[in-house]
Amino acid sequence: MNDVKAKMQAKVPESGFEQRYELDASPEKVWRAISIAEFREKWLPREALAEPQSLSETPGKEIRYKLRDDTPPHLESTVIFTIAPNGSGGTSLRILHELTGATFERLAKTVANGNSPPLMLAA
């Protein structure tokens, strides 16, 4: 079991983070909350989405959305919601949030201190 957990954690890229939750609600109820726009907008507003539709979905199991920050530099990311029934009759919810490739590469190249020689400005 520990090997499986280690493999799953190893898949999380450096450009993102993972959260896991054990919910009392049934998988069907959780699926409706993450996949139906009217329910989803109560906790994930339409304005946060780069595109109103999901990027992809496996009904009852996984759905992906593309998000965009509303403030500069307007970073884009992908959030993947994966659900599965748990042993207590509820739902295991896994959320993987990662910056998209181009956005992450752009951020990686941006440094706060470039250690370049100081510039002298004319008065």
KAQUI-V190690 format. One record per helix or strand. SS is the DSSP state (@ for helix, = for strand). FROM is the first residue (numbers start at 1). TO is the last residue. If there is no record, write none. Layout:
ss=SS from=FROM to=TO
ss=SS from=FROM to=TO
This chain:
ss=@ from=2 to=10
ss== from=16 to=23
ss=@ from=27 to=35
ss=@ from=37 to=40
ss=@ from=46 to=48
ss== from=49 to=49
ss== from=56 to=58
ss== from=62 to=68
ss== from=76 to=85
ss== from=91 to=99
ss=@ from=101 to=109
